[in-house]
Amino acid sequence: MRVRTGRFALGVLIVAVPLALALLGPVFAGEPGPRAASFTLGGGHRLGTDFVGRDVWRQVLHGGRPVVLTALAATALSYLVSLPVGLTGALTRHRWLEEVLLRPLDVLLAVPSLLLILLMASVFTPGAVGVALLVALVNVPDAARMVRATAAEVAARPAVEALRAQGETWWRITFGYVGRSGLRTLAADAGTRLTGTLYLVATAAFLGVGVAPDAADWAVMVDRNRTGLFVQPWAVVVPALLIVALTTGTNLLFDAALEKRGRTTERKAHR
């Protein structure tokens, strides 16, 4: 119990700082001051200045929101498509429908995620919404297969046949029983997928996909300021640590929450 509580508390502690900065940072950033010399330390700037002389602390306050919101939107969009596709593929009695839904996704699954994002970005110039759609797209094949595999195991139970024999609706069987039974597995997948999505969004921004070269974005800050790493390290180290803390804290929170849910379920089963 203490280990689980400690892990959850540690996850909250780690994720609280980057999440608070991402969501509330722009409110407290204030107006931009005059630019100073590039890659300076001190001089009235808490964390020095960046590659174009802007205040690093102010860029940090503004730079988290694009990463967090884009990752959350991409994860939600991927499941918005994956859930109906995976559940339909698992529960349909028409083999051809399963093939039509899942085989095209196998083609996308064969292409590395980052390569697919770069290929699509070379065709059109995406903004923040475009990046969210691209990252969601590359997540759909794997997420749909996970949903399908989880739902197929539940759909094979006698209870599903009994519900069909009773004349229950497809909606009630699919979401009321199959979806709820596989919720814990899908929640675990969602935690891992959110972390992977944060990585993809940050990597895309690091490569300049969907953001301006001088945008206030943690990943862009790491990329654009790395040339002055040994002169002004805070412009690189601080945003990099915030990205790492965000992904690590998210994983710890999901792991602790799922472990707690699993033990609660076990206790109920033994009563």
C-alpha positions as CSV (number, residue, x, y, z in Angstrom):
1,M,0.0,0.0,0.0
2,R,2.8,2.4,0.9
3,V,4.7,1.6,-2.3
4,R,1.6,2.3,-4.4
5,T,0.8,5.5,-2.5
6,G,4.4,6.7,-2.8
7,R,4.4,6.0,-6.5
8,F,1.2,8.0,-7.0
9,A,2.5,10.9,-4.9
10,L,5.8,10.8,-6.8
11,G,3.9,10.9,-10.1
12,V,1.8,13.8,-9.0
13,L,4.9,15.7,-7.8
14,I,6.8,15.1,-11.0
15,V,4.0,16.0,-13.4
16,A,2.6,18.9,-11.4
17,V,5.3,21.4,-12.3
18,P,5.3,20.9,-16.1
19,L,1.5,20.6,-16.2
20,A,1.1,23.8,-14.2
21,L,3.5,25.7,-16.3
22,A,1.9,24.4,-19.5
23,L,-1.7,25.3,-18.5
24,L,-1.1,28.4,-16.3
25,G,2.2,29.7,-17.6
26,P,0.9,32.1,-20.3
27,V,-1.3,33.8,-17.7
28,F,1.7,34.8,-15.6
29,A,4.2,35.4,-18.5
30,G,3.5,39.1,-18.8
31,E,4.5,41.3,-21.6
32,P,7.7,40.7,-23.5
33,G,10.5,43.0,-22.6
34,P,13.2,44.4,-24.9
35,R,15.5,41.8,-26.4
36,A,19.0,41.5,-25.0
37,A,22.1,39.9,-26.5
38,S,21.7,36.2,-27.3
39,F,22.8,33.4,-24.9
40,T,23.4,35.6,-21.9
41,L,23.1,34.7,-18.2
42,G,21.6,37.1,-15.7
43,G,21.1,40.7,-16.7
44,G,17.6,40.8,-15.2
45,H,16.6,37.5,-16.8
46,R,16.0,34.6,-14.4
47,L,17.2,31.9,-16.8
48,G,19.1,34.2,-19.2
49,T,18.3,34.8,-22.8
50,D,17.8,32.5,-25.8
51,F,19.3,32.4,-29.3
52,V,17.6,35.6,-30.3
53,G,17.9,37.5,-27.0
54,R,14.4,36.6,-25.6
55,D,13.8,35.9,-21.9
56,V,14.1,32.1,-21.4
57,W,11.8,32.1,-18.4
58,R,9.0,33.8,-20.4
59,Q,9.5,31.3,-23.3
60,V,9.3,28.4,-20.8
61,L,6.0,29.8,-19.5
62,H,4.6,30.0,-23.0
63,G,6.2,26.8,-24.4
64,G,4.4,24.0,-22.6
65,R,0.8,24.6,-23.7
66,P,1.3,23.7,-27.4
67,V,3.0,20.4,-26.5
68,V,0.4,19.3,-23.9
69,L,-2.7,20.4,-25.7
70,T,-1.6,18.9,-29.0
71,A,-0.6,15.6,-27.4
72,L,-4.0,15.4,-25.5
73,A,-5.9,16.2,-28.7
74,A,-4.0,13.7,-30.7
75,T,-4.5,10.9,-28.2
76,A,-8.3,11.7,-27.9
77,L,-8.6,11.8,-31.7
78,S,-6.8,8.5,-32.1
79,Y,-9.2,6.7,-29.7
80,L,-12.2,8.4,-31.3
81,V,-11.4,6.5,-34.5
82,S,-9.8,3.4,-33.0
83,L,-12.6,2.5,-30.5
84,P,-15.4,2.0,-33.1
85,V,-13.1,0.4,-35.6
86,G,-11.5,-2.1,-33.1
87,L,-14.8,-2.9,-31.4
88,T,-16.6,-3.4,-34.7
89,G,-13.8,-5.6,-36.0
90,A,-13.9,-7.8,-32.8
91,L,-17.7,-8.2,-32.6
92,T,-18.8,-8.4,-36.2
93,R,-19.8,-11.7,-37.6
94,H,-18.9,-10.6,-41.1
95,R,-15.3,-11.5,-41.9
96,W,-15.2,-9.2,-44.9
97,L,-16.1,-6.2,-42.7
98,E,-13.2,-6.9,-40.3
99,E,-10.8,-7.1,-43.3
100,V,-12.1,-3.9,-44.8
101,L,-11.6,-2.1,-41.5
102,L,-8.3,-3.5,-40.3
103,R,-6.2,-4.4,-43.4
104,P,-5.7,-0.8,-44.6
105,L,-4.4,0.0,-41.1
106,D,-1.8,-2.7,-41.4
107,V,-0.3,-0.7,-44.3
108,L,0.0,2.4,-42.1
109,L,1.4,0.3,-39.3
110,A,4.3,-0.9,-41.6
111,V,5.5,2.7,-42.0
112,P,7.5,4.2,-39.1
113,S,5.5,6.9,-37.3
114,L,7.9,9.7,-37.5
115,L,8.7,9.0,-41.2
116,L,4.9,9.1,-42.0
117,I,4.6,12.4,-40.2
118,L,7.5,13.8,-42.2
119,L,6.2,12.5,-45.5
120,M,2.7,14.1,-44.8
121,A,4.3,17.3,-43.7
122,S,6.3,17.5,-46.9
123,V,3.0,17.5,-48.9
124,F,1.3,20.3,-46.9
125,T,2.3,22.6,-44.1
126,P,0.5,21.7,-41.0
127,G,-0.3,24.0,-38.1
128,A,-1.0,22.8,-34.5
129,V,-4.3,21.2,-35.6
130,G,-2.6,19.5,-38.5
131,V,0.1,18.1,-36.2
132,A,-2.5,16.7,-33.9
133,L,-4.3,15.1,-36.8
134,L,-1.0,13.6,-38.2
135,V,0.0,12.2,-34.8
136,A,-3.5,10.8,-34.3
137,L,-3.4,9.2,-37.7
138,V,-0.1,7.3,-37.0
139,N,-1.5,6.2,-33.6
140,V,-4.8,4.8,-35.0
141,P,-3.4,1.5,-36.5
142,D,-1.8,0.3,-33.3
143,A,-4.6,1.6,-31.1
144,A,-7.2,-0.1,-33.2
145,R,-5.4,-3.4,-33.1
146,M,-5.1,-3.1,-29.3
147,V,-8.8,-2.4,-29.0
148,R,-9.7,-5.2,-31.3
149,A,-7.5,-7.7,-29.5
150,T,-8.9,-6.7,-26.1
151,A,-12.5,-6.8,-27.3
152,A,-12.1,-10.1,-29.1
153,E,-11.0,-11.8,-25.8
154,V,-14.1,-10.5,-24.1
155,A,-16.4,-11.2,-27.0
156,A,-15.5,-14.9,-26.9
157,R,-17.0,-15.2,-23.4
158,P,-20.3,-17.1,-23.1
159,A,-21.8,-14.0,-21.5
160,V,-21.8,-12.2,-24.9
161,E,-23.6,-15.0,-26.6
162,A,-26.1,-15.0,-23.8
163,L,-26.7,-11.2,-24.2
164,R,-27.2,-11.8,-28.0
165,A,-29.7,-14.5,-27.3
166,Q,-31.6,-12.2,-25.0
167,G,-31.9,-9.7,-27.8
168,E,-29.7,-7.0,-26.3
169,T,-28.7,-4.2,-28.7
170,W,-25.3,-4.0,-30.4
171,W,-24.7,-0.8,-28.5
172,R,-25.3,-2.3,-25.1
173,I,-23.3,-5.4,-25.9
174,T,-20.4,-3.5,-27.4
175,F,-20.0,-0.6,-24.9
176,G,-22.1,-1.8,-22.0
177,Y,-20.3,-5.1,-21.5
178,V,-17.3,-5.6,-23.9
179,G,-16.1,-2.0,-23.6
180,R,-16.4,-2.0,-19.8
181,S,-14.7,-5.4,-19.4
182,G,-11.7,-4.2,-21.4
183,L,-11.5,-0.8,-19.8
184,R,-8.5,-1.5,-17.5
185,T,-6.4,-2.8,-20.4
186,L,-7.4,0.1,-22.6
187,A,-6.6,2.6,-19.8
188,A,-3.1,1.1,-19.5
189,D,-2.7,1.4,-23.2
190,A,-3.9,5.0,-23.0
191,G,-1.2,5.9,-20.5
192,T,1.5,4.4,-22.7
193,R,0.0,6.0,-25.8
194,L,-0.2,9.4,-24.3
195,T,3.5,9.2,-23.4
196,G,4.4,8.1,-26.9
197,T,2.2,10.9,-28.3
198,L,4.0,13.5,-26.2
199,Y,7.3,12.1,-27.6
200,L,6.0,12.3,-31.2
201,V,4.6,15.9,-30.8
202,A,7.9,17.0,-29.2
203,T,10.0,15.3,-31.9
204,A,7.9,16.8,-34.6
205,A,8.3,20.3,-33.1
206,F,12.0,19.6,-32.7
207,L,12.2,18.9,-36.4
208,G,10.2,22.0,-37.2
209,V,6.9,20.3,-38.3
210,G,3.9,22.5,-37.6
211,V,5.7,25.2,-35.7
212,A,7.6,28.4,-36.5
213,P,11.4,28.2,-36.1
214,D,11.2,30.7,-33.3
215,A,8.0,29.5,-31.7
216,A,7.6,29.4,-27.9
217,D,7.6,25.7,-27.7
218,W,9.7,23.5,-25.3
219,A,10.8,21.2,-28.1
220,V,11.7,24.1,-30.4
221,M,13.6,25.7,-27.5
222,V,15.7,22.6,-27.2
223,D,16.4,22.5,-30.9
224,R,17.1,26.2,-31.5
225,N,19.2,26.8,-28.4
226,R,21.4,23.7,-28.5
227,T,24.2,25.6,-30.3
228,G,24.7,27.7,-27.1
229,L,24.4,24.8,-24.7
230,F,27.8,25.3,-23.2
231,V,27.3,29.1,-23.0
232,Q,23.7,29.3,-21.8
233,P,22.6,25.8,-20.7
234,W,19.3,26.8,-19.1
235,A,17.7,27.5,-22.5
236,V,18.1,23.8,-23.4
237,V,18.2,22.0,-20.0
238,V,15.0,23.5,-18.5
239,P,12.6,22.7,-21.4
240,A,14.2,19.3,-21.9
241,L,13.7,18.4,-18.2
242,L,10.1,19.6,-18.3
243,I,9.3,17.3,-21.3
244,V,11.0,14.4,-19.5
245,A,9.1,15.2,-16.2
246,L,5.8,15.3,-18.1
247,T,6.2,11.9,-19.7
248,T,7.7,10.2,-16.7
249,G,5.1,11.6,-14.3
250,T,2.3,10.6,-16.6
251,N,3.5,7.0,-16.7
252,L,3.8,6.9,-12.9
253,L,0.3,8.2,-12.4
254,F,-1.3,5.7,-14.8
255,D,0.7,2.8,-13.3
256,A,-0.3,3.7,-9.8
257,A,-4.0,4.3,-10.7
258,L,-4.2,1.0,-12.6
259,E,-2.5,-1.0,-9.8
260,K,-5.0,0.5,-7.3
261,R,-7.9,-0.4,-9.6
262,G,-6.6,-3.9,-10.1
263,R,-6.3,-4.6,-6.3
264,T,-9.7,-3.1,-5.7
265,T,-11.2,-5.5,-8.2
266,E,-9.3,-8.5,-6.7
267,R,-10.7,-7.6,-3.2
268,K,-14.2,-7.5,-4.6
269,A,-13.8,-10.8,-6.3
270,H,-12.7,-12.5,-3.1
271,R,-15.6,-11.3,-1.0
